[in-house]
Amino acid sequence: MLKYSDVGEILSLIDSSSCDEVILEAEGIKLVVRRGGGAASTGGPSPHPVPSGAPASGAVAQPAASPPASPPKASSTGGDGFIGAPMVGTFYRAPSPDDPPFVEIGSKVNVGDPICVIEVMKLFTTVHSEMAGTITQIGVDDAQLVEFGQMIFMIDPA
């Protein structure tokens, strides 16, 4: 069972990272954390207030399919349409095994559009496009381990 102190520690880790969204599923509980807050509860118990020493990230129990509350900030671009992995983890092209991939080669994306998910120890982080354009290359196979900064997508901004 997640303890109040565990949630505070998770929020501290997320606040010090470039993650804009994290989904944690463990022991029958689902915790969704989005930078910028503004999310609404889905009828479960109200979240506990964040202690004064904890970061200001919003933590709310809600379905993972909700859109982000605010456009995400850029994480790791190498310029010229290069989007690198913002963290080490397992790369997934779709939000779940039964869903279609977020993007394909030739897909048009805007800044802030979800393009993949990276899982680290059962924490699922949605990666958002850092630029508008057309996907020209997908550099990683589905369910493959990625390293920080490794090319995951190339986007033609034209």
N, C-alpha and C positions, 0 to 999 in steps of 0.2 A: 504494500500500500504506500502511495506517495505521502510523505509527510510535508508539513508546511515548510520546514527547512529545506527539503529537497526541491520544492518549487522555487524557493528563493535562490537556491544555488543554480538551478536551470536558467532562471531569468538573468542571473549575473553572467553566466557563460554566454548566453545569447546576446546580452547587451554589449559584451566586449568583442563580439564577432561581427562579421558582415552579413549575417543571416537576417532576412526580413520576415521569414515565416518558418516555424518549426511545429511539427506535429508529433506528439509522443503518445504511443499506445502501450500500456502496460497493465497487467493484472485487472483487466476489465474497466480501465479508465482511459479516457482520451482527453489529452490536453493540447489545445491549439494556441500558439503564441504568435502574434503578429506585431511587428514594429509599427508604431503609430496608433495602436489601439483602435477605438471606434467600432469594435465588433460587439455583437449582441449575444446574450446567452440564449440557449435553445430550450429553456424550461428546466434545466437541471438546477442543482443548488447554486446559489450565487457564489462567485469566487471570493476567497478571503482577501482583504485588503493587503497590498504589498507593504512589507515593513519599511520604515523610513530610510533604512540603509540600503534597500534593494533598488534595482534599476526601475525606470519608469515604463518599461515595456508592458503592453496589455496582455493579460493571461485570461482567456475565457474558454470554457468548454463549449464547443460548437462543431458542426460538421466540417470536414476538410474541404468540401466542394465550394465553400463561400469564397467570393473574390477578395483579394487583399483590400484592406481598409484604405490604404494610400499607395501611390506608386512607389515601388521599391527603389532604393538607391543603387548605383552601379557597384558591382563587386570587382571582378577581375577581367578587364578588357586589355588586350594587347594592342589595340588599335587596328585599323584596316579590316574591321569586321570580325576580328578574333574574339571569341568569348571563351575564357578559361574557367575551369572548375573553381568555385570559391572555397572549396574544402576537400579534404580526402574523404572518400566514401563510395557507396555503390550508386551508379548512375542508372536512372530509370527514365525511359522516354514517355511513359504514361502515368497518370495518377494512381492507377490500380491495374492489375492484370487483365481485367475485363473491359477496360476503357481503351479508346484509340489513343495513339501517341499525341502529345501536345502539338508537335510540328513534324513535318516531313520535308525533304529537300524540295524546294520550290514554294514552300509556305511563306506567306507574307506575315511579318510580325511588326508590332509597334512597341515602343518603349513601355516596359511594364508587363507585357504579355508573358504568361507562364510558358516555359520552353522545356523543362524537365524537372525531375525530383532527384535529390541526392540523399541517400540514407546513411546515417552514422549511428550505430548502436540503437536501432529502432526509432531514431529521431529522423523524421522525413522533412526535408527543407525544399520548398519550391524555389527553383531558380527562374528569375524573370529576365526577359530580353533587356539588354542595356542600350539597344539602338533599334531604330526602325529599319526595315529592309526585307530582303528575301533570303531565306536559309539556302546556302549553297553547298554546305558540307556538314555532315554529322560525324564527328571524329571518334565516337565511342559506341560500342555495341551495347544493347540493352542488358542490364544487370551486370555490367562490367565495373570493376574497381577503378576509380579515377584518383589521380594525385592532384594536390593543390596546384592550380595554374595550368593544368593539362588542357589542351584545346578540346572543347566539347562541341562547339559550333563555329561555323564561319557564316557571316551574314554580309550580303552585298547591299550596302546602303543606298545604292542608286535606284 
